[in-house]
Amino acid sequence: MNKPSMMSACNRAFWVFVAFASPASAQTVSQLIPHQVKLESVDYLGKRAVKITEDGQLANGEAYAIVKDAVFHNGAIDVELAGRPAAGAAGGARGFIGIAFRLQNGQFEYIYLRPTNGRADDQVRRNHSTQYSAYPDFSFAVSRQEAPEKYESYVDLEPGVWTRYRITVEGTKARLYVHGTSQPCLIVNDLKLGDSSGGAALWIGPGTEGYFTGLESKAAK
């Protein structure tokens, strides 16, 4: 097993413990599979990180980087991330950023943040700071139509700032924790793809410049 202390200084800052359904192993940019995104290893706000941007103009949900050989069922995924609207992004860009999980056959669940909403001078926008969706059939637009307010919530966020993000998944339930809190800021009790398993990925939304560091996963015992 490769531990962070055994890796080179270049690789140490961005690593993943894949404790999903396979032995733990260190991950670097080269061990991510880009899906319509560009990947760079960069220094950002004092940390070595992976920078992710869209490779062209894409529809919502199509931009992510898959962690090689990861198979996730139940457990927790922790990461530090920072998202902000990319240069030249459309006015609706929010710095959308998060984690996709249980990827299989072109489908996945994902929970993400809208960093520019966290301190917006508009309560409705603040209420939309976090979001659960399932690709491709359960987008934010569908969730707002079918169950307004059920799949999104408020949390204090700032665009482009390192943010501690944690999700826990058990069966058809998921919880989002932000800033290291002991209580979730978003609760999902009916994951749309059911009690499934699949890959994991670093996810960004339209018009986002995203940064990720220190990704770690722990399987449920």
Stockholm file with secondary structure:
# STOCKHOLM 1.0

chainA/1-221         MNKPSMMSACNRAFWVFVAFASPASAQTVSQLIPHQVKLESVDYLGKRAVKITEDGQLANGEAYAIVKDAVFHNGAIDVELAGRPAAGAAGGARGFIGIAFRLQNGQFEYIYLRPTNGRADDQVRRNHSTQYSAYPDFSFAVSRQEAPEKYESYVDLEPGVWTRYRITVEGTKARLYVHGTSQPCLIVNDLKLGDSSGGAALWIGPGTEGYFTGLESKAAK
#=GR chainA/1-221 SS CCCGGGSCHHHHTSCCCCCSSSCCCCCCGGGEEEESEEEEEEEETTEEEEEEEESSSCCTTCEEEEETTCCBSSEEEEEEEEEEECTTCCTTCCCCEEEEEEEETTEEEEEEECGGGTTCSSHHHHTTSEEEEEETTBCHHHHHHHSTTTTEECCCCCTTSCEEEEEEEETTEEEEEETTCSSCSEEESCCTTCSCCBEEEEEECTTEEEEEEEEEEEECC
#=GC SS_cons         CCCGGGSCHHHHTSCCCCCSSSCCCCCCGGGEEEESEEEEEEEETTEEEEEEEESSSCCTTCEEEEETTCCBSSEEEEEEEEEEECTTCCTTCCCCEEEEEEEETTEEEEEEECGGGTTCSSHHHHTTSEEEEEETTBCHHHHHHHSTTTTEECCCCCTTSCEEEEEEEETTEEEEEETTCSSCSEEESCCTTCSCCBEEEEEECTTEEEEEEEEEEEECC
//
